[in-house]
Amino acid sequence: MSKMVSMKLPAGQIKSLKMLDDGTYEVILEVAEETVETIPAVKETEVVSFAKEDDDLFVCIKASELSLADAFMQHRPKSENERILKGRLKDVILERIDDFWRPRMDPTLDEAENICFKAGEKPAVGRSYNWWRENAKKYCTKRKSRLGTKSQYVAFLGVLIKTLVDEGWTVDEAWNAVCNDSKKLGHYWNSENTKYDFEPTGSRAIAGFYDLANTYKILADDDVGRFWLAGGCYHGSGNSPLAGLGHLYQCFDCLSNSVGWLVLS
């Protein structure tokens, strides 16, 4: 049995919310200097926990609610990329994978080289697949943190298309943006206001997510010595879309434009 714990915090902006190994959260707020003294002290023996719904940095991807009857799944593919994603989505829906949680933004690293999620930082590029595989597990053992799979990434893309349609995009526009030209969904060389370099984490909000295409996303392997790389990054154009998926075999090589795509249970 679990319980809800309430804690009053001063007015401010949440800059970082990190889950610790014991299941508690470390919250960093940006507040005016005069409010610092009003922050209530927490006894060392007091465990302060948050319900999943209060976790502002992770989003529940409700893969179980995707259906072949959804309006966006009635779309007739207009390109090979759309046909491939629709086929993958059908497989994921029929597979009935469990819901999972994914971060809103790309990961960065703290001073001790630990994975964390904090806006305004450099994304944690330059690590190998093997580094991500091992360190993703350490982020939050209580919620089985790990690299997400191809099926989970495909389910996320389905949820993203569905959300874009709910926000006013036409079905054709949403499929085209995810599958063919994603320059409106993230940071590419030909996106509006491109920086021609990595943008800081927490940039370009789309449907409640950030950093959808500033870095490639490293997914879990599905075979010995082989893993997936998804999406696109800033030095490519939007025609390296979010739905793009490819295999790599160099598990020990540093990936200069990629970050791990973590999920929680």
N, C-alpha and C positions, 0 to 999 in steps of 0.2 A: 504494500500500500504506500502511495506517495502522498505528500502534503504540499500545499501552496504556502510559500513564505513571502510576505510583503515587506518591502523596504523602501523608505522614502529617500529620494535622491534630489539634489538641487537642480534647478532649471539649467539646462545646458545641452550640448550636442554630443551624442555618443560617437566617440572617435574610434574606439576599439572595444570589441567584446570577444574575449578569448576563453575557451573552455579548457579548464585544467584537468589533469588526469583523475582527480578525485570527483569529477562531475560538477564542481562549482565553477563559477565564472568570475573572471577578472574584468571589471568594467572601467574604462577610462573615459571620463567626461571632460569636455572643454567648457569651462565655466568662467564667469567673471571673477577676478581676484577676491572681491569682497565677499563672495559666497563660499569661499573655501572653508572658512571656519565653521560654517553651518552644517557641513557634511557629518552625519552621525557616525560615531566610531562603532566598529564591529568587533566584538570580543573574539580573541583568537580561537576560542572553542565553539563559536557560533558558526554553523554552516549556512551560508546564504545561497539558495538555489533559485533558479528561474524556471518557469514552465516553458515548454518548447515554443509556445505561441509568443513568448516575450523575447525570443532570441532574434534580435534584429539583423543579424548577419547571416542567418541561414534560412532557407525557404524550403518548405515541404513540397516536393514534386510528387503530385498525386497520380502516379502512373496507373494505379488501379482504376481511376476514373476516366481514363481514355477509352473510347469506344469506336468501333467501326461505324456506328450510327452517327457519330459526331458530324456536324455540318462541314467542318474543314476536311474531314476524310472523304467527303463526296466529290472533292476536287478532282478534275481530270488533268493528269500531268501534262505540262506543256514543254517539258524538256527531259532529257535523260536523267539529270540530277533529281528532278522532282519524282520521276518514276522510281528511282532507286530508294529515295527516302520514304515514299509511300509504301513500298514493299517492306522496308525495314520496320516501319511503324506497324504495319499489319502483323508482322511476326511478333513484335514486342507486345501488342495488345492481346494477341492469342496466347502468348506465353504467360500473361498475367503476372508480370514482375511486381514485387512489393514496392510500396511507396518508399521514398528516401529523402534525405535532406541534402541540399547543396548550398554552398556559400553564394552570397549575392555578388561578390567581387573576387578578383584574383588574389592569391596568397602573396604575402611578403614574408620577410624574415626579421626576427628581432635581433638584438645585439648578440645573443647566444646562438644564433643560427637556427632558432626554432621557428617552425611554421606558425604564422599568425595572420589575421585578417584585419587590416587597418587601412583606412582611406588616406590618400595623399602620399603613398610610399612607392618605391620602385618595385615592380613585380619581381618575384623570386625566380628569375630566369638563370640559366647557366648551370643547372644541375642535370644529372643523368636520370634515365628512367629508374635504374636501381636505387638511386638516392631517394627519389620520390616514393617508390614502392615501400621502402623501409621507414622513411620518416613520416609518411602519411599515416601509418599505423600508430605512431606515437602521439599524434595530435590530440586524440581523445579516445583512449582505449575503452572507456565505459560505453561509448556509443559506436564502437567498432569503426572508427575512422579509417579510411582506405582510399585508394584510387578508384574512381568510378569506372564502370564497364561500358563497353560500346552500347549495350542494350539500354543502360541507364541514360547515357548521353542522347540516344535516339528518342527515348521517352521525354527527356527534357525538351528536345526540339519540338516534339508534338505539343507539349504544354505551352511552349513559347508561341507557336503558330496560333494555337487556340486562344491564347491571351491577346495576341495582336489583333485578331478578329474581334474579340470582345471589346477592344479599345477603339475600334472604328476602322481598322484596315479591312479592305476587301479580302476575300479568301485568296484570290489570285495574287494580290499584292503581297500578302503574308508568305505564301509559298515561294514566290519569286525572290523575296528578300532573304529568306532562309536558305534557299537551294541554289540560286543562280547568281545573284549580285547582292552581297551583304553590306555594301558600303554605308547604308543608312542605319545599320544595326550596331556598328562598332567602329573602331579606329583602324582605317586602312590608309594606304598611300594616297588614294583618290577620294577619301571621305572629306566631308566639309570640315574646315578648320583643322586639317591634319597637322601633326606636330613633326612628322618625319623622324620620329624617335619614340621610345616607349612613353606613353602617357602614365601618370601616377595612378595607382589603384583607386577604384571608386569613381572612374570617369565614365561618361556617356551612358546615362540611365536609359534603359529600354525595358519596359514591361516589368519594372521592379528589380532588374539585374544591371550589373555594370561590367565593363571590360569584356564584352562578349567577343570582340575581335581586336585585341591589342597584342595578344600572345596566342600561340598555338596551345591547345590543351592536351596534356599527356593522360591517356586512359590506360586502364589495366590491360595486361597481356591476356590473350585468349589461347596462347600456345607457348610452348617452351621457347624462350629466346625471341619472342615476337610481341610487339605491343602496338597500340593505336595512337595516332596523332590526329587531332580533330581541329577543324576550323581554319582560321587564317591569322595573320599578324600584321603589324603596322607597315612593314616594308613590302607587303603584297597588295594587290588590288582587290576590290570587292568580289571579283569573280573567283576568288579562293574562299568560297562561302562557308558559313557556319556548318552546313551539312556535309562539308568535305571530310572524308575519313580515309586515312592511309596507314599502311603498316610500316614500322621500322624494326630493325633487328639489332641496332647498335645500343645495347642496354647499358653499356658503361660510358658511352660518349656523352659529354656535356652538350645540352641542347640550348643554344644561346638565345632562342626566341620563344621558349616554351615554358609552361608552368604545369604542375600537377593539378588535375581536376579532382578535388576531394569530395567524398560523400560521407554522410553519417546515417546510422540506422535510427 
